[in-house]
Each structure stands twice: as C-alpha cells, then as structure tokens.
Amino acid sequence: MNIHKILQLIGRLSLLVFLVGCDDLVEGYVDQKPENVKTITITMVAKSSANPVFRSAQIGAEAAAKALTEKYSALEVKINWRTPVKENANLQAERIRNAVEDGTDAILVSCSDTDTLTHVINDAVNRGTPVMTFDSDAPDSKRFAFYGVNDVELGENLMNEIAKLIGAKGQIAILGGNALAPNLQKRIQGIKNRAANYPDIEIVTIAHHDETVEEAVATVLSVNSKFPELKGWAMVGGWAFFDEMLLDKLTPGDLKIVAVDALPVQLPYIEMGIVQAFLGQPTFKWGKVSVESIVGKLFLNKNVKEFNQMKPIRVSKDNLGGWSRQLRAWGYKDVPGKYLTW
C-alpha cells in the first residue's frame, strides 16, 4: 500500500471517530440536563380532590410542567399536589403552611373560604413564597395573580339561560354548593342581580350543601319534592351530575336545568335532555395557564396580569361533539366514544 492510500485511510478513520464523538456530544445535550438546572416546585392546593373539576386542573398543571421542562433545558418544573380529599379551608391553610416550611417555590390555591385563607396567603408571601389563586380568589390577599371566570358575570349568564328556557315565568331554585366559597357567592349574586330583569320569576330557595355528588343529588331531590311547581334550576356548580345517580331519577323535560361545568361524566345528561345547557369551564386551563404564569414570573421574569379571565363555553346538544373532542385533546380518557363522532 502506497503512502497516499495510507493517508486516505487515516483520514477516514479520524473522520469516523470525530463523527461518533459528535453523536455522543449531541446525545448528551438532548438526554441530559445541565448540572445547574433550576427546579421549580409548585404546590397545588385545590378545594377537593374528590371533585373531578380539580382533578382536571391537576392534569393541566402537570401537562404544563412537563412541557416547560422539555422546552427549557435549564429548568425542571414539578407539581406537588396537596389538595384535601374533601373541601376543608382549615386543612388547605395547614397544607399551605406546611408547604412553605418544606421550601416550596410557589403555591397555587383555589380558596374554599377567603376569611380563613387570606392571612395564610399573606404569611406565605411575607416569608418569600409567591402565591397565585385560581377558580376561587382571595382578592384582598397578597397573591400576585388570579386565573378564573368572572363569577358575577357567570351567574348573570346562568339567569339569562334559565329565564329563556322557562319563558321568563315561574319558580326556580339555585343549587349553591359551599356557602362560604367566594366564587360561588359571587355567582349567586350574579343570578340575583339579573333576576331583577325577570319580575315573573321567583327564586324559591338557594340550596347550599357539601360539594360531593351524594349531597348535591340529595339536595336536588329534596327541593324538587318540596316545591312541586318548580320550573327549573340554576346551578352554580355541576356537582349533581358528577355521577350517573340522577339519570334515572329526573325525567327529561320536567324541569329546565342550566349548570356550570361540562366534564365527560356529565355529558350524558345533555344527550338525554335532562340538562339543557352546561356553561363549561375549561378546567384543564386552571392548571395549565396558572403554572405557565408562575414559571413565567419566577423563571422568565415576565409580567403577569393580576386578573386573568377564563371564558366559559356553552355546551348543549348542538356542540356536544366538538366539546367532547376538545376534552379528549386536553387528555381526558373517559370521554364517551360515541360523542367524538357527533
């Protein structure tokens, strides 16, 4: 072999070694975080883990954390879920205090009771832990931002919907959930405000209850029995339909019902005509948008608006298919398959 061929062979071998080395280098950047990666732990304290709307918020938060971790090589976002099983403002307060003691980087909370949680939020902020609220706000606290619907406006929309369905005349009831929840109080106030426009509609009761499906169903059946002339319901939450319990207890068309929320488990009530309309909150975004806002403030030095409004979506038979496909796109596994083709 002459010297020219030997030099060619050496050059090819060197190039091969270089390319293998480059592959290893690229693989290292793609598969490994740098040593100085910053971990942001966000403690999430919703009202109740038994309520599926808050489980969907958790799904949204975890999806945002995963996407942000993948997007920024020097960042790892973790969600620390510390939501009570049943709604309990005192337990929420305790878990916020414990999270601060444990060194969490931020807190995301939906407030069951403003009076109980405002001073706890302020204490957390005073100790250097930023707090954001979602769904149910503590507006007089030191939280830096809130993400959710305009609850007064949502209540007004509920009243307009039920008035249209009953011909603006007759008795209605309000299903009110937790009497201390600030977001629900505002929705009820919105219903009352707009009721002034409908003098022939009588609100016979505001029925409060523990926010479980069992308590909500029992409350609905009790009120229906007590007021035989009842024409409809304005429900500031969808608790009564988080189960199939009412599917065979309410006759389609007997009452007109408008309720907040529109999760997969609730959709058969629309199909069967028991509920005429849900005002669906994109509850997945409670978690997604809030986590993005927190990381934007802590890591990216972005300015975050104090009030970030979420727009509810009216769900009826007319758009049941489109809403079902949106729920599936958000990661819900339990969307009834037949609705996806509507």
N, C-alpha and C positions, 0 to 999 in steps of 0.2 A: 504494500500500500504506500503510495507516494505521500509526500508531506502535505500536499494540497487536500487530499481526501481526509487525512488525519485531522487537519484543522477544521474541515467542514463537520466532521463527526463531533469534535469537541464543542463546536458552536451549537450544534443541535442539542446536545446533552445539556449544555448550560441554559439554553432557552427553555428546555423541558423543566429543569429544576426551578428556574425563575417562575414559570407559569404555575407550577404546583405550589410554590411559595405564595404566589398571589392569590390562588384559590383558598389557601389556608387563611390568609390575611382577611379576605373578603368574608369568609365564613365566620371568622372571629368577630367582625364588626356586626354581622347580621344576627348571629345567635347569642351574643353575649352583651350584657350591659356594661358600661364603663364602671370603673371602681368608684367613681364619685357620684353614682346615681343617687338622686334625691327621692326618698319615699314620702309620699303624702298619704296619711291615713285620715279618712273622713268617717266620723262616727255618725251613723244614721239612726235617728230615734223618731220613728213614725208613731201614729196613735196606737195601732193594734196590728200584730202580725196575723191575727185571725181574719182580718178584713182583707179580701183579695185586692182592693184598690191599692193598698200599701205594699202588698207583695209585688204588684206590677211596678210600683215605684222602685222597689229594690232591684228588679230586673233591669230597669232603665239605668239606675245608678251603676250597677255592675257592668253593663254594656259600655257606658261612657268611660268607666275606669279602665276597662280593657283596651278600648280604642285609643285613649290618651296615652296609655303605657306603651302601646305599639307605635304610636306616632312620634313620641319624644324619647330618644334613646337614653337621655339622662334623667328620666322620670319614671317612677313606678307609683301608681295610684291604687290604693286599697280601700275597700268599703268594710267598715266594722259595724255590723247590723246589731243594734242593741234595743230593738223595739219590744215593748211588753206584749205578751200574748193577748191580754185583754186591755182595754183602754183604762189608763190609770195615770193621771197627771203627776201624782206624787212619785210614782215609780219612774216616770220619764225624768223628773227632776233628779232623782237619785242616780240614774244612769248617766245623765249629763255630767253630774259632779264626779262620778267615778271615771268617766272618760277623760275629763280634764286632769284628774290625778294620774291617770295612766299615760298622759302625754300625747293625746290625740292632736292632730294638726288642725282639725276643723270639725264643726258639728253642724249637722243638717237635721232640723226638727220640725215636725208638724205638731202644733200646740193643742193639747186637749183642754187646757184651761189657762187663759192668759195670766190671771192673777197669780197662779202657782208658779208659772214658768218665767215670767218677766225678770224677776230678781235673780233667778238661777242663770238665765242667759246673760244678764249684766255681769254677774260674778265671773262667768267663764271668760267674757270679753275682757274684763278688768285684769284677768290673770294671763291674758295674751292668746286666748283661743278664739278665733273668729267664728261667728255663728251666722248661719243662713236659715231662714224658715221657708217651708213650702206648704201648700194646701191650706193650713190654718196659721195665721200670722200672730205675732206679738208686736204690734206696731209701735208701742211705746218703749220697747226694749232697745238694746244696743246692737241688735242684729244688723248686719250690713246690707242684706237684701232679702226680698221675698219673691217666690215664684208661685203663682196660682191664679185662679179665676178672680174676677171682680164679683164677690159674693152677693152684694146687693143687686147688682145687675142680673146675676143668675136667678135670684129669687123673683125679680120682676118678670123675667122671661118665663119662668115656671107659671106665674099667674096668668100671663097672656095666653100661654098654651092651653091651660085648663079652661080658661074662660071661653076660648074659641071652641073647644070640644063640647062644652055643655050649653052652648048657646047663650053664654053670659047670664045664666039664671039658675039658681038652685043652691043646695048645700054642698060644701066641700070640706075636707079635712086636710090638715098638714101633718105629715109624718116628720118629726123633728129631730130624732136622734138624741145625742147628748145635749142636755140643756145648758151646759157650761161652755161648750165648744164655740169659740168666737166666730169661726167661719159659718157655722150653722145658724148662729144668732143673726148674722148679717143676711143670710139667705131668707130667713123667716121675716126679717124686717123688710126685705125687698118685696116679698109676697104681700105683706100688709100695705106697703106703700102703694103698690099697683092696684090692690083691691079697691082703693078709693075710686078707681075709674069704673068699677063694676058694682053699682049700688044694689043690683038684684042678686048678687052672690053673697051667701052667708058662710063665713068660716066658723064651723060649729065646734072645732077643737084643734088645739096644737098638741099632738100626742108625742111626748118625749119617751125615750126608752134607752136601755143599754144597747150599744151598737153591735149586736150579734143578730144573726139571721133568725134565731129562735125567738128572741124578744121582739124583733120587728114584725115577724109573722103573727105572733100572739097579739100584738098591739093592733095591727090592721084588722084582724078578725073580730077583736073586741069592739073596736069603733064601728065596724060595719054592722054588728049586731045591735049596738046601742042607738045608731042613727039609721033607721030603715029607709029614710027618704034621701039618703046621701047620694049625690050625683057623681062625685069624683074625688080624687086625691092629688094633692101637690106634695111630692116627696122630695125633701132637700137632700136625701141620700138614697142609694139603691139597695139598702140592707135587706129588705124583704124579698129581694129577687136573687140573692147570692146562693140560692139553693132551689131545688125543684118543689119545695114544700107547698107552694101556692098554686102550682099548675093545675091541680085537681080540686082546689078549694075556691077558686074565683071563676065565674062564668064570663067568657068573653062578651063584652058589650054591656054587661050590667052596670059597670062603673067605668068612668073615663079616668085614666091614670097617666100622669106625667112624672117622671122621676129623674134624678141626677145619677150619672154613671151608666156605662154600657159595656160591661165586660162579657167575655164569652159565655159564662154561665147564665147571664141574664137574657141572652138573645132569643131563646125560645118563647119568652113572654111577649116579645114583639111579633114573632111568627104567628102565635096563636091568637093575637088580638086582645090579650089581657092588658097589656101596656100599649098605649098609642104612640108614645114618644119617650125616648130617653135623651137627656141632654148630656152627652158623653164627654167626660173629661179625659183628655189624652194622658192618663195617669202614668204611663211609661215615661213621659217627659218630666214629670215631677222629679224623678231621679236623674234622668239624662241631662236636662238643662241645668239643674241645680249643681250637679257635680262639675259640669263644664264651667259654670260660673265660679265655683270655689277654686278650681285649679287655675282658671284664668286670673283670678285675683292673687292667689298665693305664689304661682309659679311664673306666670307670663306678664305680671304687672299690668293687667288690663283693668280699665274702669268698668265696674259692674253697676248697672242701674239699680236703684233701691227697690223699685216696684217693677216686676217683670210679669206681664199679664199673659195668662194662658186662655185661649179661646175654646169654649166648649163647642161640640159638634152635635147637631140634632140628628138623632138616629131613629128611623122609622122603617116600615116595610119597604119604602121607596129606595133607601140606600143601604139596606141591611147587608147586601153582598159586598159593596165597596168598603163598608166599615169592617166587615169580617176579614177582608183581605188586608186591611191596614193593621188590624190586631195581629194577624199572622206575621206580617212583616216586622212587627215590633217584638216578635219572639214568643207569642202565646201559642202553646202547644195544644190547648184544649178548645180551639175554635171548631164548632161542628162543621164537618167537611162539606155538608150539603149547602151551607151558606156561601162557601167560597166560589160557587159557580152561579150564584144568583145575579 
